[in-house]
Amino acid sequence: MAAQSQPQKSTYDVIVIGAGIQGSFTAYHLAQRHKDTLLLEQFLLPHSRGSSHGQSRIIRSAYAQEYYSRMMPDSFRLWQQLEAETGTTLYRQTGLVLLGPPGEPELEACRKNLGVDEVLDAAALAQRFPGFRLQAGQVAVLDSTAGVLFADRALRAVQEVFRRHGGTLRDGEKVLRIEPGATVTVTTTAGVYKAPRLIITAGAWTGAFVEQLGLHLPLQPLRIDVCYWREKQPGSAGLGSVSPCFLTLGLSQAPHGIYGLPSIEYPGLMKVCHHHGSPIDPEKRDQVPSSAPRPDITVLSSFISSYLPGLETQPAVMETCLYTNTPDEDFILDRHPKFSNIVIGAGFSGHGFKLAPVVGKLLCQLSLGEEPSYNMAHFAITRFPGVLGAAQ
């Protein structure tokens, strides 16, 4: 597709491997800095094999970790900039309710970082959003800035602006080999490319790439069930397109957290998912038998029965997505410890999409040898024991 429409060329200022949302925003920032950038994607675009497909993602200011919440104003601003550049709506403000037990540490940290005082009890939440039913004694915190990002549309938009600024996007090219050095050589199924800088944002495939480079990162790809649940009464109060997103924190009924988005993708169907999945080899994702047990569906059905009684308790549509988790669920945004001209962005752990404009900016800055806009300590490779020894 893109590969056929652009002239073949072999040398660039920067090569980015992986054209998901993180790699595409990285390439976007580089092109805006007038760097001749090649963005490589192993699958023909658009595709649903990685972590960036689908129509919707939550965007929110609410984070328990201050280092993420500090990035969110910048992220909102950059998303708005992309909307202006493409004349495309990429975001719908819906608000978000955080559900949990009173005094729950993460919930309290989110409330503090949001700068809000109000805590809703079960009656107040039901009055404001009739589709939700809290259990006795539980509370909710409202993030009014939050909403839904239109994911597929956003990915197309950022790639469009990248190409408009002179960037080269080549899809359907699988990377076969990376040879480090002052000039990095990348061999694909269709050609050989060279650049003084390389950025790897290959999602669930990143671990295999960096092992070629003597680095063992604790990255675990997970197969996630993305489930859509039908309203018992179509258009019922509080469950239509005006209802908020939600996220659970510290509920015993949702050990890994459950999140939901209003019925925007499929009319009359609400997206509700467990923030958890099964370990998977991304190359074998489609080989999982349909009869494989799916305990997450049981968790979701029980949760919906209790908290979202306006929904049917069996999913109407099921899709899959990949997460690539780190042990602490913080991102990896760092230079290779041995090859400083190779930068790695990985381990977005199912919460990176909203932050992609800032992640792209940080990876761009790291690659160009600039001081990053934010403290990078939480994203350093060296926080994991053993990886440096493996890289020597």
MARZALUM-289635 format. One line per field, with one value per residue (C-alpha): residue in one letter; x, y, z. Coordinates in pm, 1 decimal, padded with zeros to 6 digits. Each point is the difference from the previous one (the first is absolute). Example, Ala and Ser with C-alpha at 12.3 -4.5 7.8 and 13.67 -1.06 7.14 Angstrom:
residues 2
residu <- A/S $
xx <- 01230.0/00137.0 $
yy <- -00450.0/00344.0 $
zz <- 00780.0/-00066.0 $
end
This chain:
residues 392
residu <- M/A/A/Q/S/Q/P/Q/K/S/T/Y/D/V/I/V/I/G/A/G/I/Q/G/S/F/T/A/Y/H/L/A/Q/R/H/K/D/T/L/L/L/E/Q/F/L/L/P/H/S/R/G/S/S/H/G/Q/S/R/I/I/R/S/A/Y/A/Q/E/Y/Y/S/R/M/M/P/D/S/F/R/L/W/Q/Q/L/E/A/E/T/G/T/T/L/Y/R/Q/T/G/L/V/L/L/G/P/P/G/E/P/E/L/E/A/C/R/K/N/L/G/V/D/E/V/L/D/A/A/A/L/A/Q/R/F/P/G/F/R/L/Q/A/G/Q/V/A/V/L/D/S/T/A/G/V/L/F/A/D/R/A/L/R/A/V/Q/E/V/F/R/R/H/G/G/T/L/R/D/G/E/K/V/L/R/I/E/P/G/A/T/V/T/V/T/T/T/A/G/V/Y/K/A/P/R/L/I/I/T/A/G/A/W/T/G/A/F/V/E/Q/L/G/L/H/L/P/L/Q/P/L/R/I/D/V/C/Y/W/R/E/K/Q/P/G/S/A/G/L/G/S/V/S/P/C/F/L/T/L/G/L/S/Q/A/P/H/G/I/Y/G/L/P/S/I/E/Y/P/G/L/M/K/V/C/H/H/H/G/S/P/I/D/P/E/K/R/D/Q/V/P/S/S/A/P/R/P/D/I/T/V/L/S/S/F/I/S/S/Y/L/P/G/L/E/T/Q/P/A/V/M/E/T/C/L/Y/T/N/T/P/D/E/D/F/I/L/D/R/H/P/K/F/S/N/I/V/I/G/A/G/F/S/G/H/G/F/K/L/A/P/V/V/G/K/L/L/C/Q/L/S/L/G/E/E/P/S/Y/N/M/A/H/F/A/I/T/R/F/P/G/V/L/G/A/A/Q $
xx <- 00000.0/00215.7/00307.5/-00110.2/-00095.6/00335.9/00340.3/00254.2/00284.6/00255.2/00139.2/-00187.4/00064.3/-00209.7/-00171.2/-00301.5/-00106.2/-00371.8/-00280.8/-00241.6/-00108.1/00330.2/00226.2/-00222.6/00004.1/00378.4/00038.8/-00243.3/00213.2/00320.0/-00147.4/-00119.5/00363.0/00098.6/00167.4/-00015.4/-00185.9/-00088.8/-00288.4/-00010.0/-00302.3/00005.3/-00372.0/-00197.1/-00191.5/-00256.4/00024.4/-00127.7/00300.9/00149.3/-00107.2/-00110.6/-00303.4/-00366.5/-00225.8/00032.0/00233.1/-00047.7/00181.6/00006.6/00184.5/-00055.5/00316.4/00120.8/00360.4/00089.3/00254.9/-00282.1/-00251.3/00262.3/00025.1/-00372.8/-00049.0/00276.9/-00163.1/-00343.6/00164.6/00181.5/-00315.3/-00180.6/00288.7/-00034.6/-00375.9/00073.0/00266.7/-00231.6/-00340.6/-00113.9/-00182.8/00207.9/-00150.2/-00342.3/-00023.7/-00216.0/00155.5/00123.0/-00107.7/00255.5/-00169.8/00145.1/-00012.9/00027.6/00356.1/00146.0/00357.8/-00005.2/-00343.7/00112.3/00317.1/-00208.0/-00233.8/00294.1/00175.1/-00326.4/-00037.8/-00363.4/-00164.1/-00333.5/-00050.8/-00329.6/-00177.3/-00225.9/-00310.5/00177.0/00159.7/-00332.4/-00169.4/00264.8/00057.7/-00298.3/00174.2/00244.5/-00075.6/00265.7/00001.9/-00068.6/00282.8/00184.1/00073.9/00075.2/00225.2/-00079.0/00265.5/-00191.7/00288.7/-00009.1/-00154.3/00043.5/00274.9/-00097.2/00298.9/-00003.4/-00072.9/00279.5/00255.6/-00091.1/00017.5/00347.9/00134.8/-00157.9/00174.4/00329.3/-00010.7/-00112.2/00319.5/00211.9/00014.8/00018.4/-00235.8/00067.2/-00244.7/00002.4/00373.7/00106.7/00333.8/00234.5/00320.8/00141.5/00373.6/00110.0/00284.8/00062.9/-00231.9/-00275.2/-00091.9/-00355.0/-00076.8/-00365.3/-00180.2/00012.0/00326.2/00296.8/-00009.2/00261.0/-00023.1/00209.0/-00300.1/-00249.4/-00314.6/-00174.3/-00374.0/-00104.4/-00258.0/-00023.3/00288.9/00246.0/00143.6/00117.3/00161.7/00197.3/00119.2/00179.7/00177.3/00106.0/-00274.8/-00253.3/-00297.9/-00279.1/-00275.0/-00304.8/-00249.2/-00355.9/-00307.4/-00289.9/-00369.6/-00170.7/-00369.8/-00315.1/-00319.3/-00351.4/-00238.8/-00311.9/-00202.4/00163.1/00071.4/-00074.1/00080.4/00362.7/00131.7/-00017.1/00274.7/-00020.9/00094.3/00352.0/00291.1/00086.0/00294.1/00008.0/00273.2/00041.0/-00332.6/00012.7/-00234.7/00257.6/00345.8/00183.6/-00236.8/-00291.9/-00062.4/-00283.8/-00094.1/-00344.6/-00172.2/00188.2/00153.4/-00304.9/-00341.3/-00163.5/00315.9/00219.7/00370.0/00098.1/00334.6/00215.4/00346.7/00156.9/00071.9/00180.8/00369.7/00038.5/00266.3/-00103.2/00095.4/-00251.3/-00280.8/-00242.4/00074.3/-00181.3/-00289.7/-00345.1/-00075.4/00282.6/-00127.0/-00069.2/-00021.4/-00003.2/-00348.2/-00126.3/00147.6/-00159.0/-00340.5/-00010.3/00110.5/-00262.2/-00275.0/00084.3/00112.9/-00162.0/-00341.3/-00122.4/00230.3/-00038.8/00241.4/00151.5/00209.1/-00165.0/00330.6/00349.8/00322.8/00362.8/00289.5/00360.4/00148.2/00374.7/00051.3/00301.3/00012.6/-00084.6/-00230.5/00209.8/00130.0/00353.8/00126.7/00378.7/00316.9/00154.7/00263.1/00271.9/-00110.0/-00104.0/-00126.0/-00268.2/-00305.0/-00272.1/-00365.6/-00185.5/-00212.3/-00298.1/-00199.5/-00344.1/00001.3/00232.8/-00227.2/-00115.5/00362.4/00131.6/00050.2/00226.3/00171.3/00079.8/00144.7/00217.7/00129.7/00076.9/00193.1/00193.7/00092.4/00124.3/00207.7/-00211.9/-00103.4/-00342.8/-00296.4/-00076.8/00188.8/00072.7/00100.7/-00323.1/00052.4/00368.0/00112.5/00236.7/-00288.8/-00019.5/00277.2/00205.7/-00066.8/00327.9/00202.8/-00172.9/00083.8/00377.5 $
yy <- 00000.0/00288.2/-00191.5/00007.8/00367.7/00143.8/-00012.5/-00249.7/00161.2/-00150.1/00268.7/00210.9/00218.3/-00229.2/-00338.8/-00086.6/-00366.6/-00046.4/00223.0/-00037.8/00314.3/00038.7/-00044.5/00214.2/00289.4/-00038.4/00023.0/00295.6/00198.0/-00084.4/00110.0/00324.5/00052.5/-00037.6/-00337.0/-00229.5/-00287.7/-00352.3/-00169.1/-00377.6/-00222.9/-00379.3/-00030.6/00164.1/00298.7/00017.1/-00318.7/-00144.7/-00208.1/00228.4/00238.5/00315.8/-00115.5/00037.2/00299.1/00127.8/00057.5/00187.6/00327.9/00133.0/00238.2/-00231.1/-00188.2/-00115.4/00050.4/00367.0/-00051.2/-00103.0/00259.4/00272.5/-00111.6/00006.0/00376.1/-00023.9/-00311.2/00165.7/00302.1/-00217.8/-00198.4/00330.6/00112.3/-00318.2/00061.3/00350.5/-00125.7/-00258.4/00164.7/-00324.4/-00057.0/-00242.8/00042.4/00005.9/00130.8/-00231.7/00022.6/-00299.0/-00142.7/-00176.9/-00263.6/-00143.1/-00037.9/00321.5/00087.3/-00239.7/00131.5/00009.1/00160.3/00262.9/00067.2/00048.9/00237.2/00198.3/00018.8/00109.1/00274.2/-00089.5/-00015.2/-00160.5/-00369.9/-00152.7/-00266.6/-00264.3/00221.4/00304.5/-00208.1/-00164.9/00339.4/00145.5/-00314.4/-00236.6/-00289.7/-00055.1/-00179.7/00021.6/-00249.1/00121.5/00209.2/00035.7/00338.3/00164.5/00286.8/00190.6/00103.9/00249.4/00045.2/-00363.7/-00149.1/-00228.2/00014.2/-00134.8/-00233.2/-00114.8/00354.6/00135.6/-00245.1/00094.6/00369.7/-00009.3/-00206.1/00244.3/00298.3/-00192.6/-00061.5/00355.3/00118.4/-00214.0/-00322.6/-00339.8/-00274.6/-00348.4/-00270.3/-00372.4/-00008.5/-00233.2/00083.9/-00298.8/00135.2/00301.3/00065.7/00259.9/00242.1/00371.5/-00056.8/-00251.4/-00239.9/-00138.3/-00285.0/-00066.9/-00239.3/00273.8/00188.1/00118.6/00338.7/00200.0/00285.0/00144.7/-00039.4/-00281.1/-00003.2/-00330.3/00025.5/-00346.2/-00077.1/-00369.4/-00072.8/00234.1/-00268.8/-00207.2/00302.5/00109.9/-00355.1/00027.8/00294.6/-00186.6/00142.5/-00204.9/00211.3/-00138.4/00056.1/-00228.6/00011.4/-00072.1/-00087.4/00214.1/-00069.0/00319.1/-00047.5/00189.0/-00043.2/00066.9/00238.6/-00179.5/00298.0/00178.5/00363.0/-00058.0/00289.5/00037.3/-00266.6/00191.5/00201.2/00267.1/-00233.9/00032.3/-00236.9/-00179.4/-00166.2/-00211.4/00031.4/-00241.7/-00183.8/-00360.9/-00091.2/00131.7/-00115.6/00143.7/00289.4/00027.8/00289.0/00098.9/00242.0/00114.8/-00146.4/00194.4/-00277.7/-00224.9/00161.0/-00146.8/-00181.0/00116.8/-00090.9/-00155.1/-00179.2/-00159.5/00159.8/-00344.6/-00277.1/-00321.4/-00018.7/-00042.7/-00021.1/00281.3/-00218.6/-00262.8/00227.5/-00135.6/-00361.9/00019.4/-00250.2/00156.4/-00253.9/00131.8/00093.1/00369.3/00066.7/00376.3/-00031.6/-00149.4/00291.6/00250.6/-00167.8/00006.9/00363.7/00106.0/-00180.1/00200.0/00339.5/00042.7/-00166.6/00158.8/-00225.7/-00362.9/-00221.3/-00180.9/00185.9/00067.8/00058.3/-00117.6/00119.9/-00032.4/00237.2/-00029.5/00166.1/-00007.6/00024.6/00082.8/-00138.4/00342.6/00104.6/00312.0/00067.7/-00057.9/00318.0/-00008.6/-00032.8/-00342.7/-00023.8/-00103.5/00167.2/00352.8/00076.7/-00269.5/00110.3/-00233.8/00076.6/-00301.0/-00153.0/00234.4/-00248.2/00082.7/00367.4/00168.6/00112.4/00323.2/00099.8/-00081.4/00365.2/00058.3/-00339.6/00082.2/00334.4/-00162.5/-00273.0/00267.5/00201.5/-00307.0/-00090.0/00351.2/00012.0/00273.7/00043.2/-00165.7/00217.6/-00221.7/-00194.3/-00338.8/-00192.8/-00203.9/-00110.6/-00105.3/-00341.3/-00027.3/-00025.0/-00367.3/-00221.7/-00208.5/00179.0/00194.6/-00314.7/-00159.1/00301.0/-00010.5 $
zz <- 00000.0/00127.0/-00116.2/-00363.3/00001.8/00106.5/-00169.5/00131.9/00191.1/00237.3/00233.9/00253.9/00303.6/00222.2/-00040.3/00217.5/00018.2/00071.7/-00126.6/00289.0/00182.1/00191.3/-00301.1/-00219.7/00248.3/00037.0/-00377.1/-00007.3/00246.6/-00188.4/-00333.4/00156.4/00108.5/-00368.3/00051.7/-00303.2/00165.3/-00111.5/00182.9/-00053.3/00062.1/-00041.3/-00084.3/-00279.3/00137.8/00144.1/00207.3/00329.1/00103.7/00264.1/00276.3/-00185.1/-00198.0/00091.5/00005.2/00356.3/00294.3/00327.2/00049.6/00356.8/00226.1/00299.1/00086.7/00339.1/-00114.3/-00005.9/-00278.5/-00236.9/00117.2/-00062.4/-00364.1/-00070.9/-00066.7/-00262.2/-00144.6/-00027.3/-00167.9/-00255.0/-00079.5/-00061.0/-00221.8/-00207.5/-00030.9/-00130.5/-00242.4/-00154.5/00044.4/00161.9/00329.1/00204.8/00347.3/00161.7/00355.3/00211.2/00345.7/00195.9/00334.1/00217.1/00216.3/00318.3/00377.8/00203.5/00092.7/-00259.3/-00052.6/-00380.8/-00006.6/00251.5/-00200.2/-00316.4/00182.8/00134.5/-00338.7/-00163.3/00260.6/00072.0/00342.9/-00086.6/00066.4/-00114.6/00203.5/-00156.6/00004.1/-00147.2/-00277.3/-00090.7/-00012.3/-00231.5/-00208.9/00035.4/-00176.0/00286.5/00325.1/00270.2/00283.6/00354.4/00137.7/-00331.3/-00156.8/-00332.8/-00110.7/-00320.8/-00253.3/-00214.1/-00248.9/-00108.5/-00309.3/-00297.2/-00261.1/-00342.0/-00031.2/-00364.6/-00113.1/00219.9/-00139.7/-00357.4/00088.6/00152.0/-00290.5/-00245.8/00161.0/00017.8/-00374.4/-00068.1/00172.0/-00231.1/00200.3/-00170.6/00117.9/-00132.6/00104.1/-00073.7/00079.8/00277.1/00163.2/-00023.1/00151.1/00183.1/-00012.0/00256.6/-00050.3/-00058.0/-00294.4/00073.5/-00281.7/-00012.2/-00239.1/-00087.7/-00230.5/-00266.3/00046.0/00202.9/00174.1/00188.6/00248.8/00283.5/00234.7/00056.5/00214.5/00078.0/00077.8/-00111.1/00268.3/00085.6/-00241.1/00178.5/00227.9/-00296.9/-00167.0/00304.4/00068.2/-00336.7/00162.3/00317.3/00218.5/00192.6/00104.0/00224.2/-00257.3/00014.5/-00288.8/00115.6/-00203.9/00122.1/-00053.1/-00119.7/00075.9/-00095.7/00203.2/-00126.0/00172.7/00121.4/-00119.2/-00296.6/00082.3/00368.2/00234.5/00087.1/-00237.5/-00325.5/-00165.4/00272.2/00283.2/00141.1/-00024.2/00323.1/00170.5/00316.2/00261.8/00289.4/-00034.6/00117.3/-00288.1/-00250.2/00113.8/-00301.5/-00066.3/-00241.0/-00237.7/-00227.7/-00277.4/-00114.6/-00306.5/-00265.7/-00212.9/-00030.9/00057.9/00309.9/00110.5/00286.6/-00000.3/00336.1/00041.1/00267.6/00021.1/-00012.5/-00246.0/-00086.2/-00094.2/-00375.8/-00267.5/-00238.7/-00297.5/00117.1/00109.6/-00259.6/00093.9/00334.5/-00017.0/00028.2/00274.8/00220.6/00348.6/00049.5/00373.5/-00061.7/-00151.6/00326.8/00195.0/-00238.4/00002.5/00379.7/00007.9/-00254.8/00186.8/00314.3/-00131.8/-00344.4/00031.0/-00323.9/-00201.9/-00102.4/00193.4/-00299.6/-00259.4/-00335.4/-00183.6/00092.9/-00156.9/00107.6/00053.6/00117.0/00305.5/00060.0/00375.1/00211.5/00356.5/00148.7/-00290.1/-00060.8/-00349.5/-00127.0/-00168.1/-00011.6/-00204.4/-00041.9/00278.5/-00245.9/-00325.9/00089.3/-00353.0/00040.1/00200.3/00128.2/00075.0/00137.9/00273.9/-00023.5/00209.4/-00132.3/00102.4/-00249.7/-00284.0/00165.1/00068.4/-00348.0/-00106.6/00303.0/-00031.0/-00362.4/00102.7/00268.7/-00232.1/-00259.7/00260.8/00119.6/-00355.8/-00078.1/00318.1/00158.1/00361.8/00031.8/00098.5/00303.1/00264.7/-00157.3/00313.5/00009.1/-00361.4/00017.8/-00119.1/00298.0/00247.4/-00097.1/00142.8/-00236.0/-00326.8/00008.4/00054.3/-00297.6/-00215.7/00050.9 $
end
